[in-house]
């Protein structure tokens, strides 16, 4: 075989390989664009019942009604000694506070419950108007119990369909207005 013939075959193979590389690179880029478009679409959710139907997707932003419902469910779990709070709804710090508070109340022979009356949401500030029921044997007392609650978004799950978590609960001091004598 002559050197010029071998060199011509090598050049021909190099040209074919370069062309194949360009085609494969173009296909990879095309598939990357198609995959990116598919990933950015909202998922299709199909309800399976007697008649299967596509459910319209809602936004993942938490609505005020959803936050209020979460507060109405989570606060009684935090303050009621008979309920076991879901770990997915509270930070470990809040669960520890509950344990300490219940131990102190138990040492005094007391139990407590909380009744949520109103939840006010102003941006990131959540103010809760609630009553705290303290029970000692058969004696029960109700006290006003205003709270400030801080929450954060978390992954939605079966235990926590709201996708919210209580970070901190603070009791708001009630300032009594002094009546002026005339």
C-alpha positions as CSV (number, residue, x, y, z in Angstrom):
1,X,0.0,0.0,0.0
2,X,1.3,3.4,-0.9
3,X,1.7,6.1,1.6
4,X,-0.5,8.5,-0.3
5,X,-3.4,6.0,-0.4
6,X,-3.1,5.3,3.3
7,X,-3.0,9.0,4.0
8,X,-6.1,9.6,1.8
9,X,-8.0,6.8,3.7
10,X,-7.0,8.4,7.1
11,X,-8.1,11.8,5.9
12,X,-11.4,10.3,4.7
13,X,-12.0,8.6,8.1
14,X,-11.1,11.8,10.0
15,X,-13.7,13.7,7.9
16,X,-16.4,11.1,8.5
17,X,-15.6,11.0,12.3
18,X,-15.7,14.9,12.5
19,X,-19.0,14.9,10.7
20,X,-20.4,12.1,13.0
21,X,-19.2,14.1,16.1
22,X,-21.0,17.3,14.9
23,X,-24.2,15.3,14.3
24,X,-24.0,13.6,17.8
25,X,-23.3,17.0,19.4
26,X,-26.2,18.6,17.7
27,X,-28.5,15.8,18.8
28,X,-27.3,16.1,22.4
29,X,-28.0,19.9,22.4
30,X,-31.4,19.3,20.9
31,X,-32.2,16.7,23.6
32,X,-31.0,19.0,26.3
33,X,-33.3,21.8,25.1
34,X,-36.3,19.4,24.8
35,X,-35.6,18.1,28.3
36,X,-35.3,21.5,29.8
37,X,-38.6,22.6,28.3
38,X,-40.3,19.4,29.7
39,X,-38.8,19.9,33.2
40,X,-40.1,23.5,33.3
41,X,-43.7,22.5,32.6
42,X,-46.2,22.1,35.4
43,X,-46.9,18.4,36.1
44,X,-50.1,16.8,35.0
45,X,-52.1,15.4,37.9
46,X,-54.8,12.9,37.2
47,X,-57.5,12.2,39.7
48,X,-58.4,8.5,39.7
49,X,-62.0,7.8,40.6
50,X,-65.0,6.6,38.7
51,X,-64.1,9.1,36.0
52,X,-60.5,10.0,35.6
53,X,-59.8,13.6,35.0
54,X,-56.9,16.0,34.9
55,X,-56.8,18.2,38.0
56,X,-55.9,21.8,37.5
57,X,-52.7,22.8,39.1
58,X,-52.6,25.6,41.7
59,X,-49.6,27.6,42.7
60,X,-47.3,26.4,45.4
61,X,-47.5,29.7,47.3
62,X,-49.3,29.4,50.6
63,X,-52.7,31.2,50.8
64,X,-53.9,33.0,53.9
65,X,-56.7,30.4,54.3
66,X,-54.1,27.6,54.2
67,X,-51.9,29.3,56.8
68,X,-54.9,29.9,59.1
69,X,-56.0,26.3,58.9
70,X,-52.4,25.2,59.6
71,X,-52.3,27.4,62.7
72,X,-55.7,26.1,63.9
73,X,-54.4,22.6,63.6
74,X,-50.8,23.0,64.9
75,X,-51.2,25.2,67.9
76,X,-53.5,22.9,69.8
77,X,-51.0,20.1,69.1
78,X,-48.2,22.3,70.7
79,X,-50.1,23.1,73.9
80,X,-52.3,20.1,74.5
81,X,-50.7,17.5,76.8
82,X,-52.7,14.6,75.4
83,X,-51.7,15.2,71.7
84,X,-48.5,14.1,70.2
85,X,-47.3,16.9,67.8
86,X,-46.1,15.9,64.4
87,X,-42.4,16.4,64.0
88,X,-43.0,17.6,60.4
89,X,-45.0,20.6,61.7
90,X,-42.6,21.8,64.4
91,X,-38.9,22.6,64.8
92,X,-37.0,20.5,67.4
93,X,-36.7,23.6,69.5
94,X,-40.5,24.0,69.8
95,X,-40.9,20.3,70.6
96,X,-38.4,20.7,73.4
97,X,-40.2,23.8,74.7
98,X,-43.4,21.7,74.8
99,X,-41.7,18.9,76.7
100,X,-40.3,21.4,79.3
101,X,-43.6,23.3,79.6
102,X,-45.6,20.1,80.1
103,X,-43.1,18.9,82.7
104,X,-43.5,22.1,84.7
105,X,-47.3,22.0,84.5
106,X,-47.3,18.3,85.5
107,X,-45.1,19.0,88.5
108,X,-47.7,21.6,89.7
109,X,-50.6,19.2,89.0
110,X,-51.9,21.3,86.1
111,X,-52.9,20.7,82.5
112,X,-53.7,23.1,79.7
113,X,-55.4,23.5,76.4
114,X,-55.6,26.3,73.9
115,X,-58.5,27.5,71.9
116,X,-57.7,29.6,68.8
117,X,-60.2,32.4,68.1
118,X,-58.6,34.5,65.4
119,X,-55.5,34.4,63.2
120,X,-54.3,37.7,61.7
121,X,-51.7,37.5,58.9
122,X,-49.8,40.5,57.9
123,X,-47.0,39.5,55.6
124,X,-44.6,37.4,57.6
125,X,-46.2,38.4,60.9
126,X,-48.9,36.0,62.2
127,X,-50.8,37.1,65.3
128,X,-53.1,34.7,67.0
129,X,-55.8,35.6,69.5
130,X,-56.4,32.5,71.7
131,X,-57.6,31.5,75.1
132,X,-55.5,29.3,77.4
133,X,-57.4,26.9,79.6
134,X,-55.6,25.9,82.8
135,X,-57.0,23.0,84.8
136,X,-56.1,22.0,88.3
137,X,-58.2,19.0,89.3
138,X,-61.8,20.2,88.8
139,X,-61.0,23.9,88.8
140,X,-60.7,25.5,85.3
141,X,-59.6,29.0,84.4
142,X,-59.5,30.7,81.0
143,X,-57.0,33.4,80.2
144,X,-56.4,35.5,77.2
145,X,-53.4,34.1,75.4
146,X,-52.2,36.3,72.4
147,X,-49.3,34.8,70.4
148,X,-46.9,35.6,67.6
149,X,-46.1,32.7,65.4
150,X,-43.3,32.4,63.0
151,X,-43.6,29.7,60.2
152,X,-41.5,28.6,57.3
153,X,-42.2,26.6,54.2
154,X,-41.2,23.0,54.1
155,X,-41.7,20.0,51.9
156,X,-45.4,18.9,51.7
157,X,-46.0,15.3,52.9
158,X,-48.8,13.0,54.0
159,X,-48.2,14.1,57.6
160,X,-47.9,17.7,56.7
161,X,-50.0,18.5,53.6
162,X,-49.8,22.3,54.3
163,X,-46.0,22.4,53.7
164,X,-45.5,24.7,56.7
165,X,-43.5,24.3,59.9
166,X,-43.8,26.3,63.1
167,X,-40.4,27.8,63.9
168,X,-41.2,29.9,67.0
169,X,-44.1,30.7,69.2
170,X,-43.9,33.9,71.3
171,X,-46.4,35.0,73.9
172,X,-47.4,38.6,73.5
173,X,-47.4,40.7,76.7
174,X,-50.8,42.1,77.4
175,X,-50.6,45.8,78.4
176,X,-53.3,46.8,80.8
177,X,-54.6,50.3,80.3
178,X,-54.7,52.2,83.5
179,X,-58.0,53.9,84.0
180,X,-57.7,57.6,84.7
181,X,-59.6,59.0,87.6
182,X,-61.5,62.2,86.8
